[in-house]
């Protein structure tokens, strides 16, 4: 069954049906677009949510990420961020594979439908035109036949009229014969037009219209098939990312199972243990003797070394002293355990003070002036306020982190050494790059003025000397804090340049950035600044040749030097790139014969293979 056979007379129905099918495609495309907008908004909200709860750099939450429960929460945020990426991928694939494809296909269907309907209209118009010609010839034949019939009747009447002359009779007969002849011609024309119309009508209803309608049927079926594929893609697009979404959810589950409460407790201990010993027992103080005990050796002679916190509390001496109360924020860095022996007193004891009218007030005043509490506490932060009611000590922040507990001080010094080592390595790399560039400028004046690099070289040298000084200073403090900062300990984190500098500085020898000794202690341009560079290059020649990562074409001539690790290059020469520019302005290349060396990056046009 097809449209051309069974729906040959339902042109309007086919027109409306095909138009309705195209509108359904448009409606589905619009539906998928709105779905992609929902997915994109959902993904955007998820990303904003994860960004909102991600800790900022340097904040307290980032410092707590060493704990497993904090780290697991960050893992969950990362998994949710990946989950949001998958939702964005769903929206992107739906837009590309459904919306764009169906929209493009819809435009093709519209053009095809328009063409078929236009062909049907042209065939219909051609048939109507033929019918009009048939109707015109038919009416003419009818008219002419009537005229011929009248002419024949008139000739017969004239012939029977006795009064008519022979000429009149002949004339009437000629007129009748002419009309009859014209009528016969009209009859023949009408018959020809009728035959033509019947042929065109048969062609129209049995060939042209069925063919056009079948093409429209095929078009509509292809539209339905394509739309069905779009329906399937709607689910397949999301099904394809389900494994990755499942992995994201598995990552969330894994983050929950990775939480270890015991390790978190141990991490807290390692991070915040002070290294102090617990305070000892307080001595009994006998107040039954009153103030007169000041004249004895155990009275005011001990004002400089109080035996317990009760002597520091003034009017509140009757109240207990709690280490965990908010009023006892005493810095352990500025206090020592109670077991610390007091300073020795003179043999005869201190002279007796003059109490005046209020001995108790005088004692408290002297205590506030001279006494520094020696009670250990777990609180490490506080401000200095010396009052008879409360004594709180503010720690003084020092460069050697002496205000911190021993364990925390060692950690901070170690961290400071790592930071200085990284800065020193950067300065060493920059110094080597500047020296290489200066040497190139000296050999190729057209590239630049070597003197223009002198300020940068001097500034880099000063920065290196400053950092090396700070390095030695912090290493001495680390050794003093209980952890030796020898070269073996720092060799894994500090540059070789810094290590060699310390070995020279211990022998009181001058040191230059290129690792050679100099009389003035500054870099000597006349020496081989590529010594270390050539050694590395020779070692690499002994190893297996690395695979090229791309090609480059020389834009200028370059006179290389084997002693400096560079190779000669001619304009237009094509070389293989072995190692990209590391930021010093040089690229390692290889010729077809296997020779390798460095060339200026700005002299070539590089094409890296993907």
Secondary structure, DSSP 8 states (H G I E B T S, - for coil): --HHHHSTT-HHHHHHHHHHHHHHHHHHHHHHHHHHHHHHHHHHHHHHHHHHHS--TTSHHHHGGGSHHHHHHHHHHHHHHHHHHHHHHHHHHHIIIIIIHHHHHHHHHHHHHHHHHHHHHHHHHHHHHHHHHHHHHHHHHHHHHHHHHHHHHHHHHHHH-SSS-HHHHHHHHHHHHHHHHHHHHHHHHHHHHHHHHHHHHHHIIIIIHHHHHHHHHHHHHHHHHHHHHHHHHHHHHHHHHHHHHHHHHHHHHHHHHT--HHHHHHHHHHHH---------------TT-GGGGGSTTSGGGTTS-SSGGGGSGGGTTS---TTSGGG---TTT---TTS------TT-------TT-HHHHHHHHHHHH-------S------EE-SS-EE------TT-TTS-HHHHHHHHHHHHHHHHHHHHHHHHHHHHHHHHHHHHHH-GGG--GGGGHHHHHHHHHHHHHHHHHHHHHHHHHHHTTS---HHHHTTTS-HHHHHHHHHHHTT----TTS---SSSS--TTS-TTHHHHHHHHHHHHS------EEEEESS-B---GGGTB--B-TT-EEEEEE---SSSEEEEE-TTS-EEEEEGGGEEEEE--
